[in-house]
Amino acid sequence: MTTPDTQTATEAQRRRTFAIIAHPDAGKTTLTEQLLLLGGAIQIAGAVRAKGERRRTRSDWMKIEQDRGISVATSVMTFEYAGQIFNLLDTPGHEDFSEDTYRTLSAVDAAVMVIDAAKGIEAQTRKLFEVCRLRDIPIVTFINKMDREAREPLELLDEIEKTLALDVTPATWPIGSGRQFSGVYDRQDATLRLLTEGGERDEKLEGPEDPRIDGLLPHGQGDLLREGIEVASMYNDFALDSFREGHLTPIYFGSALRGFGVKHLLDGLARYAPPPSARRADVRVVEPEEEKLSGFVFKIQANTDLNHRDRVAFLRICSGKLRKGARLKQVRTGKSIPVNAPLFFFAKERQVAEEAWPGDVVGIANHGVLRIGDTLTDGEELNFRGVPSFAPEILRRIRLDDPMLAKKLRKALDQLADEGVVQVFRPMDGSQPVVGVVGQLQLDVLSSRIQAEYGVQVGFEATSWSTMRWIATEDRVALDRFLRTAPSQMAEDHDNEPVAFFNSEWGRKRSEEEWPQLKFLALREQHGV
């Protein structure tokens, strides 16, 4: 029997934990910065791209991120706005890092989908949306770059509906686009939000027929806006239940680069995004207002501070109150884990958390004890579900030019595998480790980090394998026989689980037919969560 706690319930209701999903170059990093600016987490617009001391506040902290202008790791940022605590998980936009994004989406209660007004729905947006759909994550949509040449709003809304099979409701309606972009009309508050040299200005109206509209907008745009408002009225009215079930998305228009429309978006998140909800574990459903603490690790990040060679586990709290100095049970091993200084984050900046509540994401410094997918509790035996690991699409052998650095390389691979940066497989014939990634850019990040953080230079060599699968069975005799058939094609992953490599889809299917006692899995939930 679980016990609800009034203070826990109150604090949980104040939390809004969300991620931003987008195709690369849709403006996700710029929008993140503007949200943090509104939340008071930064003071200077442009800090994400700033140089020198100002650059310390940026969310993209790896050298390769700074060099290439892309996000390849998940950053956690906490800020307060309108009496609520927002936990923003800034995810990689590049498709080569989709696995990190998938894991992050297991830790949020809502998502902001950023769409380029000129390009509409792009490939990575669609993939990430499907992950949200699998989890019934409610989505708020921000159509960005309206101050550049853009497609017609009606065309964009229809594309979202048809491509994503998602109901839409315009929360705001744009007034022009490109050089003629003048602002938006807030349908709920009947307010014009006008784009000005200094930012934006609000004008409260009596409604869409208010004659003041013509005097406030450039010539001809008043009639254009009225037509747009009439079109917007043909779409679904906003329904909170439908939104929170993941069926309906409110649409906001703006320009993240100019900070315009972002306040509308944040107000919408504060008003509509759900607080932490119940989470399914293997033995029962966990409610956020329960007195006893529970949470799961969805990410590991090593070496965010090269001076301390740290390793931080990101814990999403699902129920109860976390106090500084608590000792929690690591369900996978049964060990007691001290949480002496849980951390709140703003990108590289940290602050010790005296307490944390459901919905919060805290960092726990550890030395490789915690793994992705671990459940921590006050003592209860339960495991949260849904932190996935996917079969990689590219398999490469590691080439080490200096054999004297083999021990350092092993440490680097172990730590980076803990993070989920790469999957590491150790062949059963004793040959060099094999790494598995989703895309080529992951290999670039891997070699860059191994050299920068561990002082080891590595290369990669092609393999003849096109795919791998985890092997699952309760028939140990059959498993042992299968592993002996071709030791050079068998390996163990980072968690010592057996895997098989295949040269072709035909070879994989043949093994499945010849070994019906075995299951060959393309997806594995880590540590049984």
N, C-alpha and C positions, 0 to 999 in steps of 0.2 A: 504494500500500500504506500503510495507516494504522498508526501505532505506538501501542500501549497504554502507559499510564503508571501505575505503581502508586499514587503519591500522588494523582493525579487520580481514579483509581478509588475510593480510600479516602474522599476528600472528597466525591465524588459520592454515595456510599452514605449519607452523613450528611444529605443534603439532602431536604427534603420541601417541595415547592412546590405550593400549593393556593389555590383561590379559594372564596368563599362565594357561593352562588346562592340567591335567595329572591324571593318576591313582596314588594312594598312592605309595610312594617309587620309583617312576620313576626318581626322581632327581630334582623335581621342585624347592625346596627351595635352593639347591646348584646352580642351573642355575640362579635363581634370584640374588643370591649373586654375581655370576660372572658378570652378566649384570651390577649390581651396581658398581662393581669394575672397569669395563671398562668405566662407566659413571662418575667415580670420586666421587661417593656418599659414598664409603667406601675406606679405605686405606689398610686394612688387609684381605688377603684371609683367610677364616676360621672364619670370625667374626660372621657368622650366628650360629656357634656352640661354639663360644668363651665363656670364663667364665669371671666373675668379670666385670670390667669396659668395656671391649671390648664387652660384651654381650648386652650393651645398644643399639647397632645399629641393632640388629637382628629384623627380621620382625615378628617372632613368640614371642609375648610379654606376653601372658597369662601364668599363672603358669602351667596350665594343658598342654599347648603346650610345655613348657620347660621340664616338667616331661616326657611326652610321645614322644617328638620329632615329633609332627605332627602340621600342620596348621589347625586351626579351625575358624579363622576369616579372613576377607579380610583386607589386609594392602595396603595402597596407598603410592607409592614411586615415587618421581619426580627427574629426572636427565637430564643432557644435554649431547648430543653426536653428533658430525659431524654437528654442527650448528642447531640441532633440539632439541626440548623439548620432552622428553619421560615421559609419565605418566604410570607407571606400577602398575596394580592392581593385587596383589598376592592373589589368591583365595584359599579356603580350598581344599585340595586334597581328603579328606575322604568323602565317599558317604553320610555319615550321615549329612553332612553340605551342601548338594547339593543346597538347597534353597537359601542360601547366595550366592553361586556361580552363580546360575541362575540370581539373581538380579544384580550381578556385571556385568554379560555379557550384560546386557541391557545398560551399561554405556561405553562400549568400541567400538573401531572402527576396531580392529584386535585382533587376538589371536595367541599365540605360543602353539602348541601341542607338548608335550614332550612324547616320546615313549621309553621304555626300549628296548635296542637292542636284549636282550635275550627273552623278553616276548611278544613283539609286541603289538597289539591292545588289551587292557584290558577293563573290563566292564565299569568302570567309565569314561575312555577315550571316549568310544562309546557314553555314555549318554551325556557327555558334548559337544561332537562334534555335536550331534543332536540338542542341544540348539543353537549352533553356526549356524547350517544349517537353522534353523527356522528364524534366524535373518540375514541370508546371510552375516555372519561375515567372512572376508577373514582369512585364516589360513596359518601360516608358521610352518613347521614341523621340530623338532629337534630330531633326533634319538640319544639317549644318551647311555653312558656306552660302547662305542666301544672298550675301553681298557680292557674290560672283555670278557668272552666268549659270542659270539653273533651269531644270525642267519644270514644267507646269505643276503646281501643287496637286491638282486633280490626278495627273498622270502618276505622280509619286505615290499618292494614297492608294490608287488602284493597283499599282505594282505590289505594294506591301500586302494588300488584301489577297491578291491572286497568287503571288509567289510564296508567301508564308502562310496562306490560309488563316489569316489573323484579322479579326475585326478591328477597324480603326475608328477613332473619334478625334477630330481636330480640336485640341484644347485652345490653340491660337490659330490665326489665319494670317499669312504673310501679305504685305502690301508691296507688290512689285518684287523684282529680283535684280541682281547685278548692280549697276550704277543707279538704277531706279528703286532699289530696295529702301523703303522709308520706315519700316517697322512692322509691327504685328498688331492684330486685334485680339484681345483676350475675350473669348466667347463667354466665359463664366462671369467675369466681372464687368463686361461691357466697357472695357478700357482700351484706349489706344496707347500702345507703348511705342514711342517714336525714337528712331535712331538719330542721334545728334552728334555734333563734333566732340562733345564732352562725354558721350556715352549714351544715355537714354533718358526719356522724359515721359511721364504718364499723364494722360488726359482722360478723366472720367467722363463717360457719355451717358445719354439717356437711353441709348440703344443704337442699332445699326442705321436707323432713319434720322438720327440726330443731325440737324443741318450744320452743326459746327464742324463736322467731318471735312466738308469741302474747304473750309478755311484753314484747317490744320494740315492738309495734305497737298502736295503739288497738283497742278491742274490735271483733271481727268482721273486721278487715283481714287477719289471719293466714290465715283460710280463703279470703278473696278473693284473696290473693297466691298461695296454692297453686293455686287454679283458674287464675289467669293464667299461672303457670309451666307448668302442664300444657298450656294452649293454645299457649304459645310453643314448646313442644317439638314441636308438629306442623309447624312451619315448617322450612325448610332449615337444615341445619347450616352454619356458616360455612366457606366454601372459599376460600382465598386466591387461587387461580387464577381462579375465577369472578368474584371481586370485582375483581381487577386487569384482567380483560377487560371490565369494565363490565356484567356480567350480574346481579350480586348486590350488595345494599346492606345493611350492618349498620345497625340502628336503635337510636338512643339517645334516651332521654326526659329532659326536664329543664325548668328555668326559667332562661333567660339572665339575666333581670333580678335574680334572687336568686343567680346564680352557681352554681346547682345542676345537676349532671349534666355540667358543662362539662369537668371533669377526666376523667371517663369518656370523653368525646368526644376530648379531646386525647391521652389514652393510646391510644385506638383508632387515631387518625391515626399516632401514633408507631410503633405495632405493625404496622399493616396498609398504610398508604399507600405507594405505590411511590417509590423514589428516581428520579432522572432516567433516562429510557429513551432508546433510539435514536430519532433524528429523520430523517424522509425529506427529502432535498433533491432538486433537479432531476437531479443526476448520480449520486448514490449515497445510501446510508443512513449517517448520522453517529452513531457510538457515543460515549457520554459520556466514556469512559475514554481517548479518544484524546489524544495529547500536544498536537496542534495545536489552537489555539483557534478556535471558531466560535460565532456567536450571531446573533439577529435582533432588530430593533426592533419592538415591538408597540404602543408608545404614545409620544406626544410630549406633554409638559406645559410650557406657557409660563407665566411670571409667577407661579410658586409663591412667589417672593420678589419683591414689587413694588419693593423697594429696589434690586434688581440687574437687573430686567427679564430674568430668566434664561429659558433654554429647555433642558429636559432630555429626552433620549431614554432610554426604558426599554429596556434590553438584556437579553434572556433568554439566558444562557450555555448552550450546548448541548454543548460539549466543550472540553477543555483548561483551562488556567489563565490568568486575566487578571491581569496585574501592573500596578500603578500606573506610569504613564509609557510604557506600550506604544503602539506605532503599529499600527493595524489597517487592513486593506484594505476599503474600501467597494466591494462587488462591483458595484453598479449603475453607479457612475461610474469605478471604477478608482482613485479617490483614496486617499491615505494619511491616516487620521484619527488625530490624537493623542488618547490617553486619559490625560491627565496626572493627573486626580484623580477616578477613578470613585467613585460615591457609593452607600452603603447608606442606606436610608430607614427612618425611622419617621414616617409621615405628613409633617409639615412639618420634622421634625428630620432632620438629615443627618450622616453620618460618612464621611470619606474611607476607601475600602477599599484597603488595601495589596495585597490579593489577593482573587480571587473564583473560584468553581469552578462546574462544571456544576450547573444547578438554581438558581443564584443569579440575582437580578435587580439590576442596577446601573444607576445613572443616569450619563449622559454629557452634560455641559454642551456645547452647541454653538450656533452662530448660524444655524440653518436649513439646515445641510448635510445632516443626517440626516433621513430620512423614515420614516414607518410602513411596515414591510415590508422595510426595508433589511437585508441580510445583511452582517455583519462577520466577517472571517477573518484568520488569520495570513498569508494570501497565496493560498489556494486559490480557484479559480473555482467557486463553487457558490452556489445560492440555496435557502433554505428555503421551503417551501410553506405556504399556509394562513392568511395574514392577509387577511381579506376586506373588501371594500367593497360595500355594498348600495345598490341604487337607492332614493333617498329617497321617502317617501310624501307629503311636503308640499313644494311649491315656491313660493317667495316672492321678489319683487324687493325689493332694498334701497332704502329711501328716505332720502336724506341731506339734512337741512334746511340745512346750512351747506356750500356747495360748496368753501369754503376748506379744509375738512378732508378732502377727497377722498384725498389722499396718505396721511393717517393711517388712513383707513378701509381703504384697500387693504392697508396693512401689517397692520392688525388681522385682516382676512379671511384674508390669506396665512398668518399665524401660527396662527390658530384652525383653519384648514383643515389645516395641518401636524399639529395635535393630533388631528384627527378629531372635533372638537367639532361641525363643520358641514361640509357639502360646498359648495364654491363653484364656480359655473359662469359663464363669461364669454361672453355671447352674441356671435356672429360679426358681428352688425349693429352692434356698438359700444354697445349700450344698457346700462343699469345692471346690475350683477352680479345673478345669481339664486342664492339659497341653498336648499339642500335639507336637510331634517331628517326624522326619523322621527315626532316628535310635537311638539305645541304647546309643551311645557315646554322643549324645546331652543331654541326661538326666544326664550323668556324668558331663558334662561341666556345666549344669544348677545348680546342687547341689553344685559343687565346687565353682562357682562364687557367688551364694547366700551366702554361708558360708564365703568366703574370702572377699567379697566386702560389705556385709550387716550384717555379724555376726549372720546369722540365719541358723540353721541346719534343713534340711527338709529330708523327705523320700518320696517314691512314692508307691502308691497302685494300683494294677491292676483294670481295669474296665471290664465290660462285653461287651463293645463296640468295634467293629472292624474297624469302619470307621465313618467319619462325612461328612456332606455336608452343604455348605451355601445355604440359601433359598432366592430366588429372585422372586419377583412378583409385579405387580401393583395392585393386588386384596387384599387390606388390610383386608377385611372381611374374605376371605379364609385363609389368613395367621394367623389371630387371632384365628380362629377356629382350625387350625392345631396345633398351639402352645399350645392350651389348651388340646389337646388329650392325651398328656403324658408329663407334665411339667418336670419330672425327666430326660427326654431324650432331653430336649431343653435347649439351652444356648445362650448367646451373646458373640461375640468375642471381641477383644480389641477395635474395632471400633464401638461396639454396634450393629453389624449386626447379625441377627438371624441365628443360626445353629441348625442342628438336628444330634443326634447320632443314630447309627444303630448297632444292634447286629450281623447282617449278611448282605450279599449282597442280599439275598432274601427279607429281611425286607426293604432294601432301594428300591429295584425294586417295591415292593408292594406299598410303599408310592407314588412312582412316578406314578403308575397306578391309585391309588385312588385319587390323588390330581393333576389332569392335569393342574390346574390353577397355580401351583407352579413349579419353576425350582430348581432342586437340583444340585448345582454346585461343581465340584471338584477343580476348579481353579477360582480365583478371582483376578482381577486387582485392586491394592490398590488405594483407593481414586479416582477411575474413570480414572486413567492415562492410 
